[in-house]
Amino acid sequence: MGNTSIGNNISAYNQVNRVSGVIDADPHRLVSMLLEGALGKIATVKGLMIRKDIAKKGEVLGQVVAIIGGLKASLNKDAGGDIAMNLDNIYDYIERQLIKANVSSDINILDEVASLLREIKSGWELIPVEARANPSPDLTVIS
């Protein structure tokens, strides 16, 4: 019984930490957090596929699809020009690949999606701090 209480307390603490991180984050950091979250969940899905936990795999893949939807919704297509349109197309492709991975339980598809997300994340993190504070129209995130 003591271990359950400790586990619940740790879980509650972690939840508060996540909420605090989101509340304090600027739009640039929020996008980074979404990308990190998607990558972490994809790693979880790979393990679930290996263990053949089909129900949980579908649930977590649904969460990844929701994160990608959040990333798509954050694009400012009016101001973002080609960059926003290209990201929108990549996110569409990723969503289709995730659905395909769910149906086929193909880890290779997850590896491809994770690679695309890491590349986007890497580019996002290379944006200079000055540009984050005063973004040009093509780097604007809807907030």
One Martini backbone bead per residue (centre of mass of N, CA, C, O) as a GRO file, in nm:
protein
  143
    1MET     BB    1   0.056   0.063  -0.020
    2GLY     BB    2   0.297   0.260  -0.005
    3ASN     BB    3   0.379   0.246  -0.308
    4THR     BB    4   0.122   0.370  -0.422
    5SER     BB    5   0.145   0.643  -0.287
    6ILE     BB    6   0.417   0.719  -0.405
    7GLY     BB    7   0.335   0.693  -0.703
    8ASN     BB    8   0.112   0.910  -0.689
    9ASN     BB    9   0.295   1.143  -0.599
   10ILE     BB   10   0.485   1.138  -0.841
   11SER     BB   11   0.269   1.177  -1.056
   12ALA     BB   12   0.168   1.451  -0.951
   13TYR     BB   13   0.436   1.599  -0.972
   14ASN     BB   14   0.479   1.557  -1.278
   15GLN     BB   15   0.222   1.704  -1.363
   16VAL     BB   16   0.294   1.980  -1.246
   17ASN     BB   17   0.553   2.015  -1.406
   18ARG     BB   18   0.424   2.013  -1.686
   19VAL     BB   19   0.229   2.247  -1.647
   20SER     BB   20   0.440   2.458  -1.574
   21GLY     BB   21   0.601   2.437  -1.839
   22VAL     BB   22   0.367   2.534  -2.019
   23ILE     BB   23   0.297   2.806  -1.886
   24ASP     BB   24   0.610   2.918  -1.913
   25ALA     BB   25   0.601   2.892  -2.214
   26ASP     BB   26   0.682   2.965  -2.513
   27PRO     BB   27   0.605   2.902  -2.833
   28HIS     BB   28   0.875   2.769  -2.898
   29ARG     BB   29   0.876   2.568  -2.658
   30LEU     BB   30   0.611   2.424  -2.721
   31VAL     BB   31   0.705   2.294  -2.982
   32SER     BB   32   0.936   2.137  -2.854
   33MET     BB   33   0.754   1.974  -2.661
   34LEU     BB   34   0.590   1.832  -2.879
   35LEU     BB   35   0.825   1.690  -3.016
   36GLU     BB   36   0.923   1.538  -2.767
   37GLY     BB   37   0.659   1.388  -2.713
   38ALA     BB   38   0.642   1.234  -2.978
   39LEU     BB   39   0.913   1.085  -2.953
   40GLY     BB   40   0.850   0.939  -2.686
   41LYS     BB   41   0.593   0.788  -2.790
   42ILE     BB   42   0.729   0.632  -3.017
   43ALA     BB   43   0.910   0.467  -2.832
   44THR     BB   44   0.677   0.334  -2.685
   45VAL     BB   45   0.545   0.196  -2.931
   46LYS     BB   46   0.776   0.010  -2.999
   47GLY     BB   47   0.753  -0.155  -2.738
   48LEU     BB   48   0.455  -0.241  -2.782
   49MET     BB   49   0.506  -0.396  -3.042
   50ILE     BB   50   0.701  -0.603  -2.928
   51ARG     BB   51   0.476  -0.691  -2.700
   52LYS     BB   52   0.187  -0.688  -2.834
   53ASP     BB   53   0.023  -0.414  -2.737
   54ILE     BB   54  -0.240  -0.314  -2.905
   55ALA     BB   55  -0.409  -0.122  -2.733
   56LYS     BB   56  -0.182   0.069  -2.636
   57LYS     BB   57  -0.069   0.139  -2.910
   58GLY     BB   58  -0.324   0.289  -3.012
   59GLU     BB   59  -0.334   0.500  -2.788
   60VAL     BB   60  -0.050   0.629  -2.831
   61LEU     BB   61  -0.082   0.693  -3.131
   62GLY     BB   62  -0.314   0.890  -3.082
   63GLN     BB   63  -0.135   1.092  -2.930
   64VAL     BB   64   0.054   1.153  -3.162
   65VAL     BB   65  -0.157   1.257  -3.357
   66ALA     BB   66  -0.242   1.491  -3.171
   67ILE     BB   67   0.030   1.635  -3.172
   68ILE     BB   68   0.045   1.681  -3.475
   69GLY     BB   69  -0.213   1.848  -3.481
   70GLY     BB   70  -0.096   2.074  -3.301
   71LEU     BB   71   0.130   2.153  -3.493
   72LYS     BB   72  -0.050   2.227  -3.731
   73ALA     BB   73  -0.224   2.444  -3.575
   74SER     BB   74   0.040   2.634  -3.522
   75LEU     BB   75   0.038   2.720  -3.798
   76ASN     BB   76   0.116   3.011  -4.003
   77LYS     BB   77   0.011   3.025  -4.323
   78ASP     BB   78  -0.004   3.324  -4.392
   79ALA     BB   79   0.299   3.399  -4.280
   80GLY     BB   80   0.480   3.124  -4.350
   81GLY     BB   81   0.458   3.011  -4.617
   82ASP     BB   82   0.656   2.760  -4.727
   83ILE     BB   83   0.723   2.649  -4.451
   84ALA     BB   84   0.433   2.592  -4.355
   85MET     BB   85   0.349   2.414  -4.594
   86ASN     BB   86   0.567   2.198  -4.561
   87LEU     BB   87   0.491   2.118  -4.273
   88ASP     BB   88   0.203   2.037  -4.334
   89ASN     BB   89   0.283   1.806  -4.528
   90ILE     BB   90   0.451   1.647  -4.325
   91TYR     BB   91   0.227   1.605  -4.113
   92ASP     BB   92   0.042   1.450  -4.299
   93TYR     BB   93   0.236   1.219  -4.355
   94ILE     BB   94   0.274   1.132  -4.061
   95GLU     BB   95  -0.018   1.056  -4.007
   96ARG     BB   96  -0.033   0.834  -4.222
   97GLN     BB   97   0.203   0.663  -4.107
   98LEU     BB   98   0.078   0.607  -3.830
   99ILE     BB   99  -0.162   0.449  -3.935
  100LYS     BB  100   0.005   0.236  -4.078
  101ALA     BB  101   0.159   0.140  -3.823
  102ASN     BB  102  -0.089   0.042  -3.671
  103VAL     BB  103  -0.184  -0.175  -3.874
  104SER     BB  104   0.125  -0.316  -3.919
  105SER     BB  105   0.345  -0.292  -3.698
  106ASP     BB  106   0.580  -0.088  -3.815
  107ILE     BB  107   0.886   0.020  -3.711
  108ASN     BB  108   1.002   0.162  -3.965
  109ILE     BB  109   0.793   0.388  -3.968
  110LEU     BB  110   0.869   0.508  -3.694
  111ASP     BB  111   1.160   0.576  -3.772
  112GLU     BB  112   1.087   0.777  -3.993
  113VAL     BB  113   0.920   0.972  -3.822
  114ALA     BB  114   1.140   1.033  -3.613
  115SER     BB  115   1.338   1.153  -3.815
  116LEU     BB  116   1.162   1.389  -3.904
  117LEU     BB  117   1.124   1.514  -3.619
  118ARG     BB  118   1.424   1.557  -3.559
  119GLU     BB  119   1.472   1.752  -3.792
  120ILE     BB  120   1.272   1.965  -3.706
  121LYS     BB  121   1.386   2.010  -3.421
  122SER     BB  122   1.667   2.095  -3.505
  123GLY     BB  123   1.577   2.345  -3.666
  124TRP     BB  124   1.422   2.485  -3.438
  125GLU     BB  125   1.678   2.506  -3.241
  126LEU     BB  126   1.845   2.701  -3.452
  127ILE     BB  127   1.694   2.929  -3.370
  128PRO     BB  128   1.749   3.223  -3.276
  129VAL     BB  129   1.674   3.396  -2.999
  130GLU     BB  130   1.607   3.665  -3.141
  131ALA     BB  131   1.390   3.534  -3.333
  132ARG     BB  132   1.199   3.437  -3.106
  133ALA     BB  133   1.127   3.725  -2.996
  134ASN     BB  134   1.140   3.831  -3.324
  135PRO     BB  135   0.963   3.712  -3.550
  136SER     BB  136   0.920   3.626  -3.844
  137PRO     BB  137   0.657   3.541  -4.032
  138ASP     BB  138   0.780   3.238  -4.096
  139LEU     BB  139   0.801   3.187  -3.753
  140THR     BB  140   0.517   3.196  -3.681
  141VAL     BB  141   0.306   3.129  -3.408
  142ILE     BB  142   0.021   3.040  -3.296
  143SER     BB  143  -0.122   3.192  -2.975
   0.00000   0.00000   0.00000
